[in-house]
């Protein structure tokens, strides 16, 4: 019998989910993360979860891993000392950058410009020049490369990036430089910009390639240590790591292209939410992942997560495909305070962290956090995880009283409710970014809440967005690990091809797409995934002629030779209209072409929940609990989620506890357990979203008009 293991490493905990491939049975595990060497925490978790499941580590056939190693290296400024080789005359490419300053008008005065990942003193020029169409304007002079290598050797660089002008059109000079560098500086990893990002725009391509070099030694060391430990413990297990775009890649490929891992952690949550929601029959989703310090949100339409061509980590924005995940500094540890200057309640982005944590943890924390507000309101019971974790209710009340209630001269409960409303509005703002501001109506989507704190706030966010039902999956605290275990191998290849529609045709573009597909498929074939299992997706970045930006639209693979470009233009016009309310009567222009190749998804079966009736009384563990909402107290019941059955209905107000999270169902809502164990929360008396009645009305109107005719 074989098992699939999903492993997600966070800042505080390492989450693991072990899945029996044959039966679909799952085992959940949490172990403290080990920031000094995350592989230690991973191995500790594997040992523990195998013991819980009663299996040997050698029975694990595949390990899918989500990691924040690349992300943390950039956020903490602990990457490698990078050397940069550029074309003669372009030494300041990173310093010039783009004329964009975050924030309002005052940003020009107070914004401290971040230090480039490759310092100016580590940037050297070589004599060469390539034309925009790939023609050699000036031949490469090897002596200038040798001189550049000697200069970088004196600077003691640990990684090197080669980014030449127009190398996206012809990378022959970059390849020649790599050979010379490998001879002059043996053992130093070299990243070529045309291999990392074969697309135009020198600054974005250079920054992306430099970011790849910056995190490469750190990621390579981590994955190397982990692979050695895994081979020793699990034997012939296959190891893959989650990419920012929600796909998987082998450890070897990830070590060479770590820039693809910068959003590896959040991508796991989106992938897990998508898989669980599909089992329940939902394809349009707003994902809501709330942890201790931040909240990640994303949008999924028709079963496809929204992607973006940029990945932003701290002050660094690289051109690499990633799921469109937006983050806001609001979590269970976000601190509440009333500044003397304004006298207005504020929540976050400062966090209590894990140590000392919120006041209720009893570790010495005295400042009130969102978790303390949940305790005061009764959303968190005094005892969690089957009684293993006791919460200090008195400490929470004292903290809220001193920092919020007394300065505002209101009751403790009103102060706690104010904290909740503000943090919920902050998270609603993030959901607006991925829905309303992208032209989507959140009422057309369901909201799926997960993470350690997500189910506490999901019902309230559902009311703000109008997104029903609110879905609480089984094991919401380890859903990122579920995503790691249920996603599939993915690779892509792209090429800049700037042509107006009048300058090219379907046949020419099809030839490039086929070439890119062959390139992208090579890594999957190398990993043992045969061509018959490959799923191919083509994308084109389009714009109107003269426009300064482009939008990515999908292309149909079959029949592209007949009307592929026309179909892409139609999709582009629709996307442009959705985002900006209009389309132009102008010629379309291609910017980039992209081929994506994916393998089959792992064969993981969903476990069906045991059948039950509407009566959920068997799961009640406390029928005398009290919660506070809408300015008054309510009698509520506490349920043990492990005892809930499919078909059980949970009238609000109610609190549902489980091993890794707690779910709150508000007074005017109710929950129902579906066939796979998800809790579906809706307003009492809910008949469905507003789109359905409108659709019926249109059908009736159409039938009446036909009758008249």
N, C-alpha and C positions, 0 to 999 in steps of 0.2 A: 504494500500500500504506500502511495506517495503523497507528500504534503507540499503545499505552496506556502511560503512565509513572506508576509509583508512586514517591512520594518521602517518606521519613520522616526528619525532622530530630531527631537526638539531641543530647545534651550534648557528645559528643566527635566523632561522625561523622554525616554525612548519607548515608543509604543510598538507593540508587536501583535500580529494577527496570524495565527496558524490555521490553514484551511485544508481539510481532508478533501482531496480532489474527487474522490469517488462518491462520498456521501454528502459533501458540502458542510459537514460539521466544523465549527470554528472554536478556537481557543484564543482568549485575549490575555495580554500581559503588559505590564508597565514596569519599567526599571529606571532608576535615576541615570540621567545622561552624564557622561564623563568628558567635559569640554577639553581637557588636556589631550585626550586621545579618545575620540568617539567610538573607535572600534572596540574598546574595552567594554563600554556600556552595551554595545550591540551583542557582543559575545555573552555577557552576563544575562541579557534578556533571552537569548537563544537557549542557554542552559536551563533557565527557569521555566520557559514555556514548554520545552520538551518534557521536563519533569512533570508539569501539570497535565500534559496530554498523554503521558505514559508511553512516549515513543523515543527512539534513538535519533540523534541529530543526523545520522546517515540516511534516515528515511525522508529527509527534506530534499525534494528534487529541484526546486527553484527558489531563489531568494530575490525578491524585488525590494529595492532599497531607496527611500527618499532621504535626502541629506541636505543640511544647511551649511556644509563645509565651505563651499564656494561663496555663498552669501555672506557668511560671517567673516571670511577673509577680507572681503571688500569693506563691509561695515566697520570692522575693527582696525582696518589699515594694516593688516598683518600678512600681506601678500609678498611676493618675491621682488627683489630689486631688478627691474626690467630695463633692458637695453633696447633702443629703437633705432632701426636703420631705415632711412627715408631717401627719397630722390634729392639730389643737389638743389638747394634753394627752398626746401620745404621743411626745414628743421623745426619751425614753430607751429606745426599743424595742430598739435594738441593744445598749445597755449592760446591760439586764436579761437579754436572751437566754433560754437554757434552763438549768435547774438541773442541769447535767451537768458533772462534772469527770473527765477521763480519768485512768486509773491506779487504784491502790488507795486505801485510806483516807487514807494520808499525802498523797495528791494535794490534799486540801483545805488542807493546810498549806504545800505547796511549789510548787503549780502557779501559774505566772505567767499571769494572764489575758491573752489576746492583745488587741492594740489593734484596735478595730473598723475596718473598711475605710472607713467614713464617720465622721469624728470628731464628737464632741458639739458642738464649736464650729461645725461645718459642717452641723448639723442644725437646720432651721427649721420652724416650725409655721404652718399656714394654717387659717382658720376654715371648717369644713365638717363634715358627718357623714353617712355612708351607713349604712342599716340592714343587718342580716345577710341579708335577703331581697332587697336591692337597692332598697329604698324610701329616698327622700331625707328624712333626719331634720332636716338643717340645710343650707340652700343655701350654695353656695360664694360667699365674699366676695372678689371680684377684687382689692380694695385690699390684702388681706392677702397675696395672691400677689405683687403688685408689691413690697411691703415685703420679702418673703422673698427675692425676686430681688436686690434691692439689697444685702441682707445677704450673700448668697452671692457677689455680685460683689466685695465688699470682701475676702472670703476667698480670692479668685482661684481658684475651683474650675474644673476642666477638664472635668468631666462631672457631670450631675445625674440623680438618681433621684427619682421621685415614687411614694411608697407610702402610700396612704391606707387608713384602716380600712374593711374590707369591700368594697374596690374589686373584689375577685374577683367579687362579685355584680353590680356595676354600675360600669363604669369611666368614666362620663361626666365626673365631676369631674376625674379624672386627665387626660383628653383636653383639657379646658378649660385646665387649668394648663399643659399643654405648649405651647399656643398663646401663652399669656402669656409663658412662659419664652423661647420662640423669638424673641419681639419684644424682650424686655428684655435677653437675653443671646444675641445671634445667634452662630451658629457653635459653640455648646456642645452636645454630644450629650445627648439626654434619653432616659432609659429609664423606661417606665411599668410598674409592678409587675404590673398586670392583663394586660399583653401578654407580659411575660417569663414569669410564672407565675400563671395565673388560677385559683389554688387557695387555700383557706383556710389559716389559721395565719399571723398577722401577722409574727411574727419570721422564719420561714422564707422567706416571700414577700419581705419587705423585704431580708433578707440576700442572697437570690438576685439580686434586681434591683440591689442595690448592687454585688455582685460583677461583674455584667454591665457596669455603668458603670466600675468600677475598671479592668478590662482592656480596655475598648472602645477608647480612643485608641491604646493600644499595638498591639492586634491590627489595627485599621483601618489604621494606618500601615504595618505589616508587610505585610499582604495587598495594600494599595495599591501599595507599592513593588514587590512581587513580580509583581503583575499587569501593571504598566507594563513591567517587564523581560521578562516572558514574551511579551507582545504584540509587543514589538520583535523578539524572537528566534524565536517559534514561529508568529506570525501569528494564524490563526483557531482556535487550540486552545481547548478548553473547560477551565475550571479549577474544581476542587471541592476542598473541605477535609473531612477526616474528623471526624465528631462523636463525642462521648463514648459514645454508644449504638451505635456501629459503623456508622452511616449516613453519607451524604455530603450536603453542602449547598454551594450556590454561594458564591463569595467575597463577594458583596454581602450575602447573608443572614447569613453568618458575621460580617461586620463589624458588623451590627446586633445579633446575638445571640451574642457570643463566649463567654458563660457555657456554651454547649453544647459548647465545645472543650476543656474543662479536662482531660479524659482522652483527648484525641485520640491521643496517642502510644501508650499501651498498647492502645487499641482496635484499632489497626492489626495488632498481633500476634495478637489473638484472631481477627480477621477472616481473616488470612492462614492461621492454623492450621486454621480451619474449612474454608476453600476447599481446601487441600491434602489434608486428611483425607477430605473427600468424594470426591476423586478415587481414594483408596485404599479407599473403602467403609466408613469409620468415622464414626459419628454421635454417639457418646457419648465425650466427651473431657475430660481435665484438661489445660489448657494450662500450660506451664512455660517462661517467658521469662526467662532469666538473662543479665544484662549485667555491666558492670563494677562498679557500685555497689549495684544492687538487683535483686530478682527479682519478677516479676509473675506471678500465677497466676489462672486463671479456670476455670469449669465450663461445658461445653456438653452439653445433654441433647437427644437426638433432633434434632440439627442446629441447635438454637436456643441461643445463648449466654444465660446467666442475666443478667437486668437488675436494677438496683436504682434506686429513686427518689431516691437521694442520691449526690452526688459530693463526695468529700472530698479536699482538697488542703491539706497542712499542717494548720493549725488551723481552716481554713475548710471548712464543710460546707454545700453549697447543695442546694436541691431541684431537681435536674435529672437526667433519665434518663441512666444510664451503664451500660456493661457492668460486671458485678460482678467487678471486678479487685481483688485484694488484693496489697499490696506489702510486702515484708520487706527490711530492710537487709542483704542477703547477695548478694555478687557476686564476680566474679573478683578485684576489687581490695580486698575486705574484709580487714582486717588482723588477724593473730593475735597474742596476747600472753598472758603469765601474770602478772597483777597480784600484787605482793608481799603485799598484804593478805589475799588468799584463797588464792593458790597454785594456782588452778584455771585451766585453759585457757579463753580466751574468743576468739571470732571475730566481728568486726564490732561495731556497724554502721559504725565508722570505715573509711574507704576510702583507698587509696593514690592514687586518681584516675588521670588519664592522665599527669600530670607531678608527681613523677618516676615514678610507677607502681610496680608490683612490682619486687623486686630483680632478677628475671631480665631486665627490659627494658634494663638497663645504662644507665639515665639518672640514676644516683645514689641510687636508693631502697635503703634498708638494712633496712627493716622487712618481715617476711615477710607475704605476702598469700596468698589462696587459690590464685592462679595459681602462686605459688612451690611450694606443696604439690603441685599437679598436676605440676609439673616434676620434683620430687624423686621422686614415685611413678612417673614414666615415662608419665603420661597425656598429657603434651605432649612431643613429640619436640624435640630441640635446634634443629630448623630448621622454620620454618613458611612458608606461602604460596610454595611452590616454591623455598625457599631464600632468599627476599627478607628474611625476618625471622629473625635468629639470637637464641636465648635463652641467657642466661648461667647455665648449670647450676650452676657453682661458687658464684655469688652467691646463688642460691636456697638451696643447701645451707647456706652460711654463715649466712644470715639465719634459717633455720629452727633451726639449731643454737644460735645465740646467744639467740634470743628464746623458744624453746619447748623444744627438746630438753635443753639444759643445766639450765634451772630445774626441769624435771620429772625429770631424770636418766634419760632414755630415749634410744633411738637416734634418729637423724635421720628414718629412714623411719617409725618408730612415731609420732614427733611429727607428721610430715606427714599420716599416716593419721588421727591424732586430729583435726587441723584439718579434714580432709574430712568426718569423721563429724559433727562439731559443725555445720558449715555446712549439711550435708545435713539434719540434724534441724531446723535453723532454717527451711529451705525446706519441709520436710515439715509444719511447724506452719502455714505459710501455706496449703498444700494442704488441711489439715484444716478451715480456716475456710470454704472454698468447697464442701467435700464433707461430711465427717462432721457438722460443726456445723450443716449445713443439711438433715440427714436423708438424705444420699446415702452409699452404700457405694462407696468408691473402687475396689473390685475389679470393679465393674460398668462401669468406664470405662477407656479407653486413655489413656496419658500421651504427649503430644506435646511434645518438647523442642526449643527453638530459642533464638535470641539467640547472641551470641558465645560464651558459656560454657555455655549450656544443654545441648548434647550431651555435654559432659564429665561432667555429673552426672546426666543423665536416667536412665541404667541403674540407678544407685544409688537414685534416687528411686522408680523402678518397683518395686524390691525392698521399699522401706519402705511404699509404698502398696498393693502387690499389683495395680497397674494395668498390665495387659498387653494387647497388645504395647506397648512403648515405641516411639514413632514419631519418627524423625529425618528431617525433610523435606529436599529438595534446597535448597541455599542457605539454611540456617537462620539465618545471621547477618543476612540482609536480608529475613526473612519479614515484618516489619512493613511494608516497602515493598510486598511482594506483597499484603498485606491491603488497603493503600490502593488498589491497582490493580484489585482484584477485588470490591470491595463496591459497594453501589448507593445511589442518592439516597434520602433518607428525611426525612420531616417529621412532626410530631405536633401535635395540638391537644388541650387538656384543659379541663375545667370542674368546679368543685366542685358537687356535687349531693347534699346530705345528706338522705337519705330512708330511713325504714324500709321494708321490703318491703311492709308493710301500707298505706303511704302513697302508693305509686306502682304502676306496672304496665309491662308490656313495651312497650306502645304509646308511653307518655310518654318512656321511656328511649330507645327507637328513634329518636324524633324528634330528641333531643339528639345522639345518635351520628351521625345523618345530617348535622346541621348542623356538627358538629366535623370530619367527614370532608371536607366541602366546604371548610372553612377550611384544613385541612392540605394539601389537594390543590392549593391555589392556587399555592404556591411551585414545585411540580413542573411545573405547566402553564406557569408563567412561564419555566422552564428548558427548555421544548420537549419535555416528556415527556407524550404524549397520555394521556387517561383510560383508553383500552383497555389500556395497559401498567401501570396502577396496581394494586398489591396492597394490600388494606385489612386492617388488624388492629385489633380493638377490645379495650380493657382496662377493667376496673372495679376500683377499690380498695374492698374490702369489709371489714367487721368485724362481730362480734357486737354487738348493741345494748348499750351501756354499756362496751364495750371501749375502751381508750385508744390502740390502734394498729390499722392496717389492713394487709391483704396484697393484692398486685396479682394478679389472675387474668385469663386471656384469655377472650374471649367469641366465640362463633360468629356470624359475620356473617349467614350464610344461616339463615333460620328463627328469627331472634331474636324476631320478633313472637309466636311461639308459645310457646317455652319458654326464652328467652334468660336471664332472671333465675334461673330454677330451675337451669339448667345451670351458671351462674356460682357459685351457692351450693354446688352439688355439688363443683365444682373447689376452692372456698375451703375446704370441710371437709376435702378430701383434702390440700391444702397445709398446713392447720393441724395435721392429724394427723401428717404427715411431719415437721414442724418441732418440734411440741410434744407429740406422742404422743397427743393427744386432740382431740375435737371437742365443742362444746357443743350442747345442745338449747335453743338460744336463737334469737330472731329475727335475721335478717341485716339489715345496714344499709349502704347505699351511701354512700361518701364522695366519690370522684372518678370521673369518666368520662373516657376518653381514646381518641382515634382516631389511628392511625398509618397513614400512606400511604407506600408504597415503590415505586420504579420497578424496571424489569428490571435484573438483574445484567449487567455488561459481558460481551460475548461473548469470553471468554478460554478458549482450549483448553489442556488439559494436554498437555505433551510426554511421550510414552511413552519409557521407557528401552529401549535396545537389548536384544534377547533374548540370553540367555546360558545357561550350564549352572550346576549347583550349584558347580562348581569356580571359585573366585575368585582363583586363583594368578596370573592375568595382571595383577591390580591390585596385587600385593605389591611394595613398593618397599624393604622392609627386613624380613628374616626372622630377624634376630638381636637384636631389641629386647628389653628387659627391663622389666616393670612390677611394682609391689609392691601386694599386696592381701591382706587377711585374715592379716596378720602374716608373710607370706613373699613371696619373689620368684617370678615366673613368666616363662617365655619367651613372647614375643608377637611378632606380625607387625604391620607398619604397611602400610596400604593407601592407595592414591590413589583417592579417590572418583570422580574423573572417568573412571576406567577400569573401574568396576564396571558390571555388566550385570544386567538383570532376571533373577531366578532364582539369582543368586550367593548362596552361603551363607558367612558369615564366623564361624567358631568363635572363641569367646573363650578367652583374653584377646586383644584386638586393639585397635588404634588406627587410625581412619580419618581422614585429613586432606583438607581441601579449602581453597578460597580464603578463606573467611570463618569457618571454625569447625573444631573437631576433635571427633570422636565416640569415646567409650570404650565398649568392649564387655567386660564383666567375665568372669572365668574360668569361672563356672558358667552363662554365657548364650551365646547365639548371635544373629547378625543375618542377615536375609534381605532382599534387594532386591526390591521389588515392581514392578509394571508401570509406575508413574510415577516410579520412582527413589527412593522412600522406603526407609529402612532400618528394618525391623521387628525389634526386639530382644525376645527371649523367653527364659525359662529353658530350658536344655537338657532335652529330653524333655517340654516343655510341651504339654498336650493341650487347652488352653482354660481359661476361668475356671470357678469353682466353680458358677456359676449354671446352666451347661448340663447337667451331670450331674443336678442337682436337678430341672430341668425334665423330663428324660427319666424320672427316677424317678416323678414325678407322673403322667406319661402311662402308664407301665407299671401303676401302682397303679389308675388309672382304668380301663384295659383289663381288669384282673383283676376289678374290681368288676362291670363290665358282663357278663363271662363268667359270674360267679356268679349274676347275675340271670337 
